[in-house]
Amino acid sequence: MKTLVVAEKPSVARDIARVLGCRSKGEGFISGDSYIITWAIGHLVALCEPDEIDEAYKKWRVETLPILPERIPTKVIAKTKSQFAAIKSLMRDKQVSRIICATDSGREGELIFRFIYQKAGCTKPVDRLWISSMTDAAIRQGFENLVPSKEYDALYVSALCRAQADWIVGMNATRAFSLKYGAVLSIGRVQTPTLRLIVDRDLEIRDFRPEDYYEIRADFGDYQGLWQNPQSGDARIKDLNAAQQVKAETSGKTGRVVECETKLKKIPPPRLFDLTTLQREANRAMGISASKTLELAQALYERHKLITYPRTDSRFLPRDMIPKVKSTLAGLGEPYAQFAARLLPDPPVTGRVYDDKKVSDHHAIVPTGQKSGNLSPQEQKLYDMIVRRLICSHYPDYEYNSTVILTSVGSHVFKTTGQTPVKPGWRELYPDSADKSENLPNLKTGDERNVCDVDIKKCVTKPPSPHNDATLLGAMESAGKNIEDEALRDSMKDSGLGTPATRASIIDRLIAVGYIERKGKTLVATEKGIKLISVAPVEMTSAETTGKWERALGTMAKERDPANLEKRAALFMQSICRYSAFLVEFASKSSPDVAFEREQPARNGSARRPGGVVSLKRPCPVCGAGEVTSNQKAFGCSRWKEGCKFTVWKNALEKHGLPKLTVNDMKKLLDGKIISCDKGTIAFVNGKVVLNGKAAAKPDISRDRQK
C-alpha cells in the first residue's frame, strides 16, 4: 500500500519527491516505493458560476437578484481538468491507503486541497503536512510530525466562508450596479473598501487649497532657533505683517536661554517581518509593488529555500526556534558574519522577538540558514533585508541624546532641537539611517547670546501624498486607519482589509478592472473608480465593516469546538446574505444618477475588449467618414482599420496637471464648446486639443491605438 501526497505546485512536489526518494515519473505524478507525489496547479476546483447553478441566471436581470443559493456547488476548472483527473484517479487507486495534504500551509492551501478531495469523492484518511520552510530538513521534520487533517477543519471552514462570501457579495453587487448604470462595475467585499481608501486620498488632494505661512529663524551666533507661535504652539505664522513685526522686535536684541534640557532616548530595534511589513519596506527601499515583493519572496522560499514561509501575518518566533536561530546566525557569511558574531554564542531572548502567543499559523519571515546561490539583483536585495532584520532584532536599542533649548528674546521664544548619537545599537546594520550629530553649544539656563540675524522664510502648506503600495498596505492592514505605531498597528491586524496573502492581488485586481492606475510609484483612482465610490452605499465602502468580517473569519479559523464552529459559520453567512440583499435593493432604489461609459459584460463579468469601444456619435475630424470612438485609453476613429489614424489620448492633459479627458468632455469639444478648468480653458481647434489657445495634445498618427 502507498501514501498519496498532494502538493500545491509542481516545484514543491519535486522537492518533496526528492526528499522521499521518489524518482519514477508518471502522467501528473512522481512515485516511489512507499509514496506517490502529485500536485495541483493552484486551484483545480472552483465555485460554480450562477448560470451553472440555474439557467435563469445566465442573463443579467434585476428580477433574478439577489442570488442566494442554499449551497454553492463546485466545478472542475476546464483549463486544468487533466491534472484533476490524474489526482482523482490516484485518490481512488486501491493501492493508495491514505492521503497527505501538502498544499501551502495556510487558509487558501487548505481550501485548494479540500475542494479537490471532495470533488474526487475521496473518503480515505488524510494527514496534514505543515511546514514553514522548504529545506530538506524542514520537509523531513514535517513528515515526522504529521497531524490528522481534522485538526485543520476550522481553517477550512473559514476559507470556505470567505470564498462563498466573496462569491455572494461579488455576484450580487456587480450585477445590481452594472445593470443600474449600464457599465461593468466589478464590486467586491474587500476590493471596494480598498478602492475607497485611494479615492478618499485622491479627493483630499484634489480639494486641497494651499495656504501661505511664514517661519522665523533667529541666528544666535553658535546656534539657531525657530520662533514658536504662542497661539498654535508650532512654528507657523500666517500673517506677513505679524512676522515682520516679530523680526523688528527681535533683531539686534539679546536672547536669554530659559530652558536647556538633554534627555537620553532609546529606539528599540524593528520587529521581524510579516508579509505586509516586508511588502511595505520593499516598496519604500526598492520601489517595487506588493505583488512583485510576494513573487520574489515566493522564489526565495520555494526555489532557493533561503527564507521561511512568506505568506504569514506574524512578526514573532516561537521559543522553540531559539536553537535554530543560533545555528542560522552562526552560519551566515559576509557581510553578515561580522554583525552576527556579536550575538553568539547566546543571542538575547526578548519578547519583541520570541512570543508563542503571537505566532499564528506561521511565524515571522526569517532566513533558513541555507547558503545563498545565484540570486537576481532584486532577490538579493530582498534577502538582504530579511537577514539584516533577523540580526538587528536581537541587537540593543539605538541610543541618542535629545536636546531642547528655548531662548527668549523679549516676549518671543525661539526653539532649538538637536540629536547626538550615543550608542548605534541596531542601526549599525543600517549605517545610512543613523541620525547625524548636531553640534550644539554647551548651554545652560541664563546664558545670553546676541541676535545676529532674523530671517523670515515663506512656506506653503502641502497636500497629503497620494497612496503608494506601502501606504495602502498599511491602511489595509489597519482597516483604513493611518497608524504608524508598530504595536497599535499589530493590534488592528485581525480587523484589516484582506490578509497578507491577498492584499497584493486586491491591488492588482483594482488596476485590472480600471478603477486605479499606477503613476510612477503612486496609486491613483481613475474616473470610473471615483464614480463607483460616489454611487456605492457607505456600507459597501466601509473599511471597518469589512475589517470586522475579517476578524470574524480569523476567529472562526481558531475555533476548536465543532458545534461553535458550525454556529459561527452559519451566523457569518447569514450576515453576508442580508448584506447582499441590501446592496441589491440600494442599487435599484437608492443609488444616485451618475453616468458611466457603457460597456457590455463578458461571461466572467469583465468588460469585453475591444467590444467595450464606445461611439461618441460624432464624425471623425480627420477623415470625416468614420465616427469618433472611445476605448480605455484614447479617442479615435471607427475607420482605423481602413487607415484613419486620428487619436487623442485621454491622459493628454495630465502633464498640465489636469485629469483625463472623459467621453462627455470630448463630446463637448467636438461640438465646438469650450471647457473651463482651474488651468484656464480647453477647446478643440483644427483637430487639436488646445489649452488657453496653445496646442496641448494633437492627434497622434504615429501609433496604432486600437491594438
C-alpha positions as CSV (number, residue, x, y, z in Angstrom):
1,M,0.0,0.0,0.0
2,K,1.1,3.5,-0.7
3,T,0.5,7.0,0.6
4,L,-0.5,9.8,-1.8
5,V,1.0,13.2,-1.2
6,V,-0.9,16.2,-2.8
7,A,1.3,19.3,-3.2
8,E,0.1,22.7,-4.4
9,K,2.7,23.3,-7.1
10,P,4.8,21.0,-9.3
11,S,8.0,22.6,-8.0
12,V,7.1,21.8,-4.4
13,A,6.1,18.3,-5.4
14,R,9.5,17.7,-6.9
15,D,11.2,18.9,-3.7
16,I,9.1,16.5,-1.6
17,A,9.7,13.7,-4.1
18,R,13.4,14.1,-3.9
19,V,13.4,14.1,-0.1
20,L,11.2,11.0,0.0
21,G,13.3,9.2,-2.6
22,C,10.5,9.1,-5.3
23,R,12.0,9.1,-8.8
24,S,9.6,7.3,-11.2
25,K,7.8,9.9,-13.3
26,G,4.2,9.3,-14.4
27,E,1.5,11.4,-16.0
28,G,0.9,14.1,-13.4
29,F,2.8,12.3,-10.5
30,I,6.1,11.0,-9.3
31,S,6.2,7.7,-7.4
32,G,8.5,5.7,-5.2
33,D,8.3,2.5,-3.1
34,S,6.0,4.0,-0.4
35,Y,4.8,7.3,-1.7
36,I,3.2,8.8,-4.8
37,I,3.6,12.6,-5.1
38,T,1.1,14.6,-7.2
39,W,0.3,18.2,-7.4
40,A,-2.4,20.8,-8.1
41,I,-1.7,23.8,-10.3
42,G,-3.2,26.3,-7.9
43,H,-6.9,25.9,-7.9
44,L,-8.2,22.8,-9.8
45,V,-11.8,23.2,-8.5
46,A,-13.8,26.4,-8.1
47,L,-17.2,27.6,-7.1
48,C,-19.7,27.4,-10.0
49,E,-20.9,30.4,-11.9
50,P,-24.6,31.5,-11.2
51,D,-25.8,30.2,-14.6
52,E,-24.2,26.8,-13.9
53,I,-26.4,26.6,-10.8
54,D,-29.6,27.8,-12.5
55,E,-30.1,28.6,-16.2
56,A,-32.3,31.6,-15.1
57,Y,-29.1,33.4,-14.0
58,K,-27.5,33.3,-17.4
59,K,-28.9,36.7,-18.5
60,W,-28.2,39.5,-16.1
61,R,-31.7,40.7,-14.9
62,V,-32.7,42.6,-11.8
63,E,-35.6,40.2,-11.4
64,T,-33.3,37.3,-10.6
65,L,-31.5,39.2,-7.8
66,P,-30.4,38.6,-5.1
67,I,-28.8,35.3,-5.9
68,L,-28.6,33.4,-2.6
69,P,-28.3,29.7,-3.2
70,E,-28.6,27.4,-0.2
71,R,-25.3,25.9,-1.3
72,I,-22.8,26.9,-4.0
73,P,-21.6,23.7,-5.8
74,T,-18.1,23.4,-7.2
75,K,-16.8,22.6,-10.7
76,V,-13.6,21.3,-12.2
77,I,-11.7,24.1,-13.9
78,A,-11.6,23.3,-17.6
79,K,-8.1,24.6,-18.2
80,T,-6.6,22.1,-15.7
81,K,-9.1,19.3,-15.9
82,S,-6.4,16.8,-17.0
83,Q,-4.4,17.2,-13.8
84,F,-7.6,17.0,-11.7
85,A,-8.4,13.7,-13.4
86,A,-4.9,12.4,-12.6
87,I,-5.3,13.3,-8.9
88,K,-8.8,11.8,-8.8
89,S,-7.6,8.6,-10.3
90,L,-4.7,8.4,-7.8
91,M,-7.1,9.1,-4.8
92,R,-9.3,6.3,-5.9
93,D,-6.5,3.9,-6.6
94,K,-6.8,0.7,-4.5
95,Q,-3.0,0.8,-3.8
96,V,-3.4,4.2,-2.1
97,S,-4.5,3.7,1.6
98,R,-4.1,7.3,2.9
99,I,-3.6,10.8,1.7
100,I,-1.3,13.6,2.9
101,C,-2.3,17.2,2.2
102,A,0.9,19.0,1.4
103,T,-0.6,22.2,-0.1
104,D,0.6,25.5,1.1
105,S,0.3,25.8,4.9
106,G,-2.4,28.4,5.0
107,R,-6.1,29.1,4.5
108,E,-6.0,29.1,0.7
109,G,-3.9,26.0,0.5
110,E,-6.4,24.2,2.8
111,L,-9.3,25.2,0.5
112,I,-7.4,24.0,-2.6
113,F,-6.9,20.5,-1.2
114,R,-10.4,20.1,0.4
115,F,-12.1,21.1,-2.9
116,I,-10.1,18.5,-4.8
117,Y,-10.6,15.8,-2.2
118,Q,-14.4,16.4,-2.0
119,K,-14.8,16.7,-5.8
120,A,-12.9,13.5,-6.3
121,G,-15.3,11.8,-3.9
122,C,-12.5,10.5,-1.8
123,T,-13.1,9.2,1.8
124,K,-9.7,7.9,2.6
125,P,-8.0,9.2,5.8
126,V,-6.0,12.4,5.5
127,D,-3.0,13.7,7.4
128,R,-1.7,17.3,7.1
129,L,1.9,18.3,6.3
130,W,2.5,21.7,7.9
131,I,5.9,23.3,7.3
132,S,7.3,26.8,7.4
133,S,10.3,26.3,5.1
134,M,11.2,24.2,2.1
135,T,14.6,23.0,3.2
136,D,15.2,19.2,3.1
137,A,15.5,19.2,6.9
138,A,12.2,21.0,7.3
139,I,10.4,18.6,4.9
140,R,11.7,15.6,6.7
141,Q,10.7,17.0,10.1
142,G,7.3,17.8,8.8
143,F,6.7,14.2,7.7
144,E,7.8,13.1,11.1
145,N,5.1,15.3,12.7
146,L,2.1,14.8,10.5
147,V,-1.2,15.9,12.0
148,P,-4.7,14.5,11.3
149,S,-6.5,16.7,8.8
150,K,-9.5,17.2,11.1
151,E,-7.2,19.4,13.2
152,Y,-7.5,22.0,10.4
153,D,-11.3,21.8,9.9
154,A,-11.7,25.3,11.3
155,L,-9.2,26.7,8.9
156,Y,-11.1,25.1,6.0
157,V,-14.5,26.3,7.2
158,S,-13.0,29.8,7.5
159,A,-11.6,29.6,4.0
160,L,-14.9,28.2,2.6
161,C,-16.9,31.0,4.2
162,R,-14.5,33.6,2.9
163,A,-14.8,32.2,-0.7
164,Q,-18.6,31.9,-0.5
165,A,-18.9,35.4,1.0
166,D,-16.8,36.9,-1.8
167,W,-18.9,35.0,-4.4
168,I,-22.3,36.1,-3.0
169,V,-21.3,39.8,-2.5
170,G,-19.4,40.0,-5.7
171,M,-22.1,38.3,-7.9
172,N,-25.0,40.3,-6.5
173,A,-23.4,43.7,-6.1
174,T,-21.6,43.5,-9.5
175,R,-24.8,42.6,-11.3
176,A,-27.0,45.0,-9.5
177,F,-24.9,48.1,-10.0
178,S,-23.8,47.1,-13.5
179,L,-27.5,46.8,-14.5
180,K,-28.3,50.1,-12.9
181,Y,-25.6,52.0,-14.7
182,G,-25.1,50.1,-17.9
183,A,-21.4,49.5,-17.3
184,V,-19.4,46.6,-15.9
185,L,-18.9,47.6,-12.3
186,S,-16.9,44.9,-10.6
187,I,-17.6,45.1,-6.8
188,G,-16.0,43.0,-4.1
189,R,-16.3,42.6,-0.3
190,V,-12.7,43.7,0.1
191,Q,-11.7,45.4,-3.2
192,T,-14.4,48.1,-2.9
193,P,-13.4,49.4,0.6
194,T,-9.8,49.3,-0.6
195,L,-10.7,51.4,-3.6
196,R,-12.4,53.9,-1.3
197,L,-9.1,54.4,0.6
198,I,-7.5,55.5,-2.7
199,V,-10.4,57.6,-3.8
200,D,-10.7,59.4,-0.4
201,R,-7.0,60.3,-0.6
202,D,-7.2,61.5,-4.2
203,L,-10.2,63.7,-3.5
204,E,-8.5,65.1,-0.4
205,I,-5.6,66.0,-2.7
206,R,-7.9,67.4,-5.4
207,D,-9.8,69.6,-2.9
208,F,-6.7,70.8,-1.1
209,R,-6.1,74.5,-1.2
210,P,-2.5,75.6,-0.4
211,E,-2.0,78.3,2.1
212,D,1.0,80.6,2.6
213,Y,2.6,80.8,6.0
214,Y,5.9,82.0,7.4
215,E,8.7,80.7,9.6
216,I,11.0,83.0,11.6
217,R,14.5,81.8,12.4
218,A,16.9,83.7,14.7
219,D,20.7,83.3,14.5
220,F,22.4,83.4,17.9
221,G,25.9,83.0,16.5
222,D,26.8,79.5,17.6
223,Y,23.2,78.1,17.2
224,Q,19.9,79.0,15.7
225,G,16.3,78.9,16.9
226,L,12.8,78.7,15.3
227,W,10.2,81.1,16.5
228,Q,7.3,79.5,18.4
229,N,3.7,80.6,17.8
230,P,2.2,81.1,21.3
231,Q,-1.3,80.5,19.9
232,S,-0.8,77.4,17.9
233,G,2.3,76.0,19.6
234,D,4.0,75.4,16.3
235,A,6.4,77.5,14.2
236,R,3.9,78.8,11.7
237,I,2.7,82.4,11.4
238,K,0.2,83.2,8.7
239,D,0.4,87.0,8.6
240,L,3.4,88.5,6.9
241,N,3.0,91.8,8.7
242,A,3.0,90.0,12.1
243,A,6.1,88.1,11.0
244,Q,7.8,91.3,10.1
245,Q,6.8,92.8,13.5
246,V,8.4,89.8,15.3
247,K,11.6,90.4,13.2
248,A,11.6,94.1,14.1
249,E,11.1,93.3,17.8
250,T,14.0,90.8,18.0
251,S,16.6,92.0,15.5
252,G,19.8,93.2,17.3
253,K,18.4,92.3,20.7
254,T,19.8,89.9,23.3
255,G,18.5,86.4,23.8
256,R,18.4,84.5,27.1
257,V,18.3,80.7,27.5
258,V,15.2,80.0,29.6
259,E,15.3,76.2,29.2
260,C,18.0,73.8,28.2
261,E,17.3,70.1,28.7
262,T,19.1,67.0,27.4
263,K,17.5,63.5,27.7
264,L,18.8,60.1,26.8
265,K,16.3,58.4,24.5
266,K,16.2,54.9,23.1
267,I,14.7,53.4,19.9
268,P,14.2,49.6,20.1
269,P,15.1,47.5,17.0
270,P,12.3,46.9,14.5
271,R,10.3,43.7,14.8
272,L,10.7,40.8,12.3
273,F,8.9,40.9,9.0
274,D,5.5,39.5,8.3
275,L,4.4,39.7,4.6
276,T,2.7,43.1,4.8
277,T,5.6,44.8,6.5
278,L,8.0,43.2,4.1
279,Q,6.0,44.5,1.1
280,R,5.8,48.0,2.6
281,E,9.5,48.1,3.3
282,A,10.4,46.7,-0.1
283,N,8.2,49.4,-1.7
284,R,10.0,52.1,0.2
285,A,13.5,50.8,-0.3
286,M,13.3,49.2,-3.7
287,G,10.3,50.9,-5.3
288,I,8.6,47.6,-6.2
289,S,5.0,46.7,-6.0
290,A,3.4,44.4,-3.4
291,S,2.8,41.7,-5.9
292,K,6.4,41.8,-7.1
293,T,7.6,41.5,-3.5
294,L,5.5,38.4,-3.0
295,E,6.8,37.0,-6.2
296,L,10.4,37.5,-5.1
297,A,9.6,36.1,-1.6
298,Q,8.0,33.0,-3.0
299,A,11.1,32.4,-5.2
300,L,13.4,32.8,-2.1
301,Y,11.1,30.3,-0.3
302,E,10.3,27.7,-2.9
303,R,13.2,27.8,-5.4
304,H,16.1,29.0,-3.4
305,K,14.9,27.7,0.1
306,L,16.6,30.7,1.7
307,I,13.6,32.0,3.8
308,T,10.7,30.6,5.7
309,Y,7.0,30.7,4.5
310,P,6.4,34.3,3.4
311,R,2.5,34.4,3.5
312,T,2.5,35.0,7.2
313,D,0.8,37.6,9.4
314,S,3.1,37.1,12.4
315,R,6.1,39.1,13.4
316,F,7.3,36.8,16.2
317,L,9.1,33.5,16.6
318,P,8.1,30.6,18.9
319,R,10.7,30.0,21.7
320,D,11.4,26.5,20.4
321,M,13.1,28.2,17.4
322,I,15.9,29.7,19.6
323,P,18.4,26.9,18.7
324,K,17.5,27.2,15.0
325,V,18.1,31.0,15.1
326,K,21.5,30.4,16.8
327,S,22.6,28.0,14.1
328,T,21.3,30.3,11.4
329,L,23.3,33.3,12.8
330,A,26.4,31.1,13.2
331,G,26.3,30.0,9.6
332,L,25.9,33.4,7.9
333,G,28.7,34.5,5.7
334,E,29.9,38.1,5.0
335,P,28.8,40.8,5.0
336,Y,26.6,39.5,7.9
337,A,29.0,37.4,9.9
338,Q,30.7,40.4,11.5
339,F,27.4,41.5,12.9
340,A,26.1,38.1,13.8
341,A,29.3,37.2,15.7
342,R,28.5,39.8,18.3
343,L,25.3,37.9,19.2
344,L,26.9,34.5,19.6
345,P,27.1,32.1,21.3
346,D,23.9,33.1,23.0
347,P,21.7,35.7,21.3
348,P,19.5,37.7,23.7
349,V,16.0,36.3,24.1
350,T,13.4,39.1,24.2
351,G,9.6,39.4,24.0
352,R,10.0,41.6,20.9
353,V,11.3,38.6,19.0
354,Y,10.0,35.4,20.8
355,D,6.4,35.2,21.8
356,D,4.5,31.9,21.4
357,K,1.1,33.6,21.9
358,K,1.7,35.9,19.0
359,V,2.6,33.2,16.5
360,S,-0.3,32.3,14.3
361,D,-0.3,29.6,11.6
362,H,3.2,30.6,10.7
363,H,6.0,32.5,12.4
364,A,7.8,35.6,11.1
365,I,9.8,35.6,7.9
366,V,13.4,34.7,8.7
367,P,16.3,33.2,6.8
368,T,16.6,29.4,6.9
369,G,20.4,29.2,7.2
370,Q,20.9,27.7,3.7
371,K,23.7,29.1,1.6
372,S,22.6,31.6,-1.0
373,G,23.2,30.7,-4.5
374,N,22.7,32.6,-7.8
375,L,20.1,35.2,-7.0
376,S,18.8,38.0,-9.2
377,P,19.7,41.6,-8.0
378,Q,16.1,42.1,-6.7
379,E,16.1,38.7,-4.9
380,Q,19.4,39.5,-3.3
381,K,18.1,42.9,-2.1
382,L,15.0,41.3,-0.6
383,Y,17.1,38.5,1.0
384,D,19.5,41.1,2.4
385,M,16.5,42.9,4.0
386,I,15.3,39.7,5.7
387,V,18.7,38.7,7.0
388,R,19.5,42.1,8.4
389,R,16.1,42.3,10.1
390,L,16.8,39.0,11.9
391,I,20.2,40.2,13.1
392,C,19.1,43.7,14.1
393,S,16.1,42.4,16.0
394,H,18.5,40.8,18.5
395,Y,20.7,44.0,18.8
396,P,20.5,46.6,21.6
397,D,18.5,49.8,21.3
398,Y,19.7,52.8,19.4
399,E,20.5,55.5,22.0
400,Y,20.9,59.2,21.5
401,N,20.8,62.4,23.4
402,S,17.9,64.7,22.6
403,T,18.4,68.4,23.4
404,V,15.8,71.1,23.6
405,I,16.8,74.7,24.0
406,L,14.3,77.6,24.5
407,T,15.7,81.1,24.0
408,S,13.6,84.2,24.8
409,V,14.1,87.5,23.1
410,G,11.8,89.9,24.8
411,S,8.3,88.4,24.7
412,H,9.2,86.0,21.9
413,V,10.5,82.4,22.3
414,F,12.8,80.5,19.8
415,K,13.2,76.7,19.9
416,T,16.3,74.8,19.1
417,T,16.4,71.0,18.9
418,G,19.3,68.6,18.3
419,Q,20.2,64.9,18.5
420,T,23.5,63.4,19.3
421,P,24.0,59.6,18.8
422,V,25.3,57.8,21.9
423,K,25.2,54.1,21.0
424,P,24.5,53.0,17.5
425,G,22.9,49.7,18.6
426,W,20.8,48.0,15.9
427,R,21.4,50.9,13.5
428,E,24.9,49.6,12.9
429,L,23.3,47.3,10.3
430,Y,21.8,50.4,8.6
431,P,24.6,53.0,8.5
432,D,22.7,55.3,6.1
433,S,19.7,55.6,8.6
434,A,21.7,56.8,11.6
435,D,20.9,60.4,12.7
436,K,23.6,62.9,12.0
437,S,25.1,64.5,15.1
438,E,24.0,68.1,15.5
439,N,26.7,70.1,17.2
440,L,25.1,72.4,19.7
441,P,27.0,74.6,22.2
442,N,27.2,73.6,25.8
443,L,24.5,75.9,27.2
444,K,22.8,76.3,30.5
445,T,19.8,78.3,31.7
446,G,20.6,82.0,32.0
447,D,23.2,82.1,29.2
448,E,22.8,85.0,26.9
449,R,23.5,85.5,23.1
450,N,23.2,88.4,20.8
451,V,20.7,88.0,17.9
452,C,23.0,88.2,14.9
453,D,20.2,87.9,12.3
454,V,16.5,87.2,11.9
455,D,15.3,85.5,8.7
456,I,11.7,85.2,7.5
457,K,11.0,82.3,5.2
458,K,7.8,82.0,3.1
459,C,6.4,78.5,3.1
460,V,3.3,76.8,1.5
461,T,1.2,74.1,3.0
462,K,1.3,70.8,1.1
463,P,-1.4,68.3,0.3
464,P,-1.2,64.8,1.6
465,S,0.8,62.4,-0.7
466,P,-1.0,60.0,-3.0
467,H,-1.1,56.4,-1.8
468,N,1.6,54.0,-2.9
469,D,1.9,50.3,-2.2
470,A,3.5,50.9,1.2
471,T,0.9,53.4,2.5
472,L,-2.0,51.5,1.0
473,L,-0.9,48.2,2.5
474,G,-0.6,49.9,5.9
475,A,-4.1,51.4,5.6
476,M,-5.5,47.9,4.5
477,E,-3.7,46.3,7.5
478,S,-5.3,48.7,10.0
479,A,-8.8,48.9,8.4
480,G,-8.2,52.3,6.9
481,K,-6.7,53.9,10.0
482,N,-3.5,55.7,9.4
483,I,-1.4,54.0,12.1
484,E,2.4,54.2,12.1
485,D,2.9,53.0,15.7
486,E,4.1,49.4,15.4
487,A,2.3,47.9,18.4
488,L,-1.0,49.7,17.8
489,R,-0.9,48.6,14.1
490,D,-0.3,45.0,15.1
491,S,-3.3,45.1,17.4
492,M,-5.5,46.0,14.4
493,K,-4.3,43.1,12.2
494,D,-7.3,40.9,12.8
495,S,-9.7,43.5,11.6
496,G,-7.8,44.7,8.5
497,L,-8.8,44.5,4.8
498,G,-7.9,41.2,3.3
499,T,-5.0,39.1,4.5
500,P,-1.2,39.4,4.0
501,A,-1.5,36.7,1.3
502,T,-4.4,38.5,-0.6
503,R,-3.6,42.2,-0.4
504,A,-1.3,42.3,-3.3
505,S,-3.8,40.6,-5.6
506,I,-6.5,43.0,-4.5
507,I,-4.4,46.0,-5.6
508,D,-3.7,44.2,-8.9
509,R,-7.4,43.5,-9.3
510,L,-8.3,47.1,-8.9
511,I,-5.8,48.0,-11.6
512,A,-7.1,45.2,-13.9
513,V,-10.7,46.4,-13.7
514,G,-9.8,50.0,-14.4
515,Y,-10.5,51.5,-11.0
516,I,-7.0,52.6,-10.2
517,E,-3.7,53.0,-12.1
518,R,-0.1,53.4,-11.4
519,K,1.6,56.7,-12.0
520,G,5.2,56.2,-11.2
521,K,5.3,54.8,-7.7
522,T,1.9,56.1,-6.7
523,L,-1.6,54.6,-7.0
524,V,-4.4,56.9,-8.1
525,A,-8.1,56.4,-8.8
526,T,-9.5,56.6,-12.3
527,E,-12.7,58.5,-13.2
528,K,-14.5,55.1,-13.2
529,G,-13.2,54.3,-9.7
530,I,-14.2,57.7,-8.3
531,K,-17.7,57.4,-9.8
532,L,-18.2,53.9,-8.3
533,I,-17.4,55.1,-4.8
534,S,-19.8,58.1,-5.3
535,V,-22.7,55.8,-6.1
536,A,-21.9,53.0,-3.6
537,P,-23.5,53.0,-0.1
538,V,-21.2,53.6,2.8
539,E,-21.8,50.0,4.0
540,M,-20.2,48.8,0.8
541,T,-17.1,51.1,1.0
542,S,-16.5,50.9,4.8
543,A,-13.1,49.5,5.6
544,E,-14.2,49.0,9.2
545,T,-17.2,46.9,8.3
546,T,-15.2,44.6,6.1
547,G,-12.5,44.6,8.7
548,K,-15.0,43.2,11.3
549,W,-15.8,40.4,8.8
550,E,-12.1,39.6,8.5
551,R,-11.9,39.4,12.3
552,A,-14.9,37.0,12.4
553,L,-13.1,34.8,9.8
554,G,-9.9,34.9,11.8
555,T,-11.8,33.9,15.0
556,M,-13.5,31.1,13.1
557,A,-10.2,29.7,11.9
558,K,-9.1,29.3,15.6
559,E,-12.3,27.7,16.8
560,R,-11.7,24.2,18.3
561,D,-15.3,23.3,19.2
562,P,-17.1,21.8,16.2
563,A,-20.5,23.0,17.4
564,N,-19.3,26.5,17.9
565,L,-17.6,26.4,14.5
566,E,-20.8,25.5,12.8
567,K,-22.7,28.2,14.6
568,R,-20.1,30.9,13.8
569,A,-20.1,29.9,10.1
570,A,-23.9,30.0,9.9
571,L,-24.1,33.4,11.5
572,F,-21.4,34.8,9.3
573,M,-23.0,33.6,6.1
574,Q,-26.4,34.9,7.2
575,S,-24.9,38.3,7.7
576,I,-23.4,38.1,4.2
577,C,-26.7,37.2,2.7
578,R,-28.5,40.1,4.4
579,Y,-25.8,42.5,3.3
580,S,-26.0,41.3,-0.3
581,A,-29.8,41.7,-0.4
582,F,-29.4,45.2,1.0
583,L,-26.9,46.1,-1.8
584,V,-29.3,44.9,-4.5
585,E,-32.2,46.9,-3.1
586,F,-29.9,50.0,-2.7
587,A,-28.7,49.8,-6.3
588,S,-32.3,49.6,-7.7
589,K,-33.9,52.1,-5.4
590,S,-31.5,54.5,-3.7
591,S,-28.3,54.8,-5.7
592,P,-27.8,58.3,-7.3
593,D,-27.9,59.1,-11.0
594,V,-24.4,59.1,-12.4
595,A,-23.3,58.5,-16.0
596,F,-20.8,55.7,-16.6
597,E,-19.3,54.8,-20.0
598,R,-21.5,51.9,-21.3
599,E,-19.8,48.5,-21.5
600,Q,-21.1,45.0,-22.3
601,P,-20.2,42.3,-19.8
602,A,-18.3,39.3,-20.8
603,R,-19.2,35.9,-19.3
604,N,-16.8,36.4,-16.4
605,G,-18.2,39.9,-15.6
606,S,-15.3,41.9,-17.1
607,A,-15.7,44.4,-19.9
608,R,-15.2,43.0,-23.3
609,R,-12.1,44.3,-25.2
610,P,-12.2,45.7,-27.8
611,G,-16.0,45.3,-27.7
612,G,-16.0,47.9,-24.9
613,V,-15.3,50.6,-27.6
614,V,-18.0,53.3,-27.4
615,S,-19.1,55.5,-30.2
616,L,-19.5,59.2,-29.5
617,K,-21.8,59.7,-32.4
618,R,-19.7,62.4,-33.8
619,P,-17.9,62.5,-37.2
620,C,-14.1,62.0,-37.3
621,P,-12.4,65.4,-37.6
622,V,-9.7,63.8,-39.8
623,C,-11.3,61.5,-42.3
624,G,-14.9,62.7,-42.0
625,A,-16.2,59.3,-42.9
626,G,-15.9,57.5,-39.6
627,E,-17.2,58.2,-36.1
628,V,-15.2,59.2,-33.1
629,T,-14.9,56.3,-30.6
630,S,-13.6,55.9,-27.1
631,N,-11.7,53.0,-25.6
632,Q,-10.0,52.6,-22.3
633,K,-7.0,54.9,-23.2
634,A,-7.9,57.1,-26.2
635,F,-10.4,58.6,-28.6
636,G,-10.0,57.5,-32.2
637,C,-11.9,56.8,-35.4
638,S,-14.1,53.9,-36.2
639,R,-12.4,53.5,-39.6
640,W,-9.0,52.9,-38.1
641,K,-8.8,49.6,-39.9
642,E,-9.3,51.4,-43.2
643,G,-6.3,53.6,-42.4
644,C,-7.6,56.6,-40.4
645,K,-5.2,57.2,-37.6
646,F,-6.9,60.0,-35.7
647,T,-6.1,59.6,-32.0
648,V,-6.4,61.8,-28.9
649,W,-5.0,60.2,-25.7
650,K,-7.2,60.6,-22.7
651,N,-4.2,61.5,-20.5
652,A,-3.0,64.2,-22.9
653,L,-3.6,67.0,-20.4
654,E,-2.1,65.3,-17.4
655,K,1.3,66.9,-17.9
656,H,-0.5,70.2,-17.3
657,G,-1.9,68.9,-14.0
658,L,-5.4,68.2,-15.4
659,P,-7.4,64.9,-15.1
660,K,-8.1,62.6,-18.0
661,L,-10.5,63.6,-20.8
662,T,-13.8,61.9,-20.4
663,V,-16.4,61.0,-23.1
664,N,-18.6,63.9,-22.1
665,D,-15.5,66.2,-22.3
666,M,-14.7,65.0,-25.8
667,K,-18.3,65.3,-27.0
668,K,-18.4,69.0,-25.8
669,L,-15.0,69.7,-27.5
670,L,-16.1,68.1,-30.8
671,D,-19.4,70.1,-30.6
672,G,-17.2,73.3,-30.6
673,K,-17.8,74.0,-26.9
674,I,-15.2,75.4,-24.6
675,I,-14.5,73.7,-21.2
676,S,-13.4,75.9,-18.3
677,C,-11.0,74.5,-15.7
678,D,-8.7,75.7,-13.0
679,K,-5.9,76.0,-15.6
680,G,-7.9,78.1,-18.0
681,T,-9.9,76.9,-21.0
682,I,-9.8,73.8,-23.1
683,A,-11.0,73.7,-26.7
684,F,-10.7,71.6,-29.9
685,V,-9.4,73.6,-32.8
686,N,-8.3,72.3,-36.2
687,G,-8.1,68.7,-34.9
688,K,-6.1,69.7,-31.9
689,V,-6.9,69.9,-28.2
690,V,-5.8,73.4,-27.1
691,L,-5.3,74.7,-23.6
692,N,-5.5,78.5,-23.3
693,G,-5.2,78.8,-27.1
694,K,-2.0,76.7,-27.3
695,A,-1.8,73.1,-28.6
696,A,-1.8,70.8,-25.7
697,A,-2.5,67.5,-27.4
698,K,-2.6,67.0,-31.2
699,P,-3.9,63.8,-32.9
700,D,-1.4,61.0,-32.7
701,I,-0.9,59.4,-36.1
702,S,2.3,57.5,-35.2
703,R,0.8,54.6,-33.4
704,D,-2.0,52.0,-33.8
705,R,-4.0,53.0,-30.8
706,Q,-6.6,50.1,-31.1
707,K,-4.1,47.2,-30.8
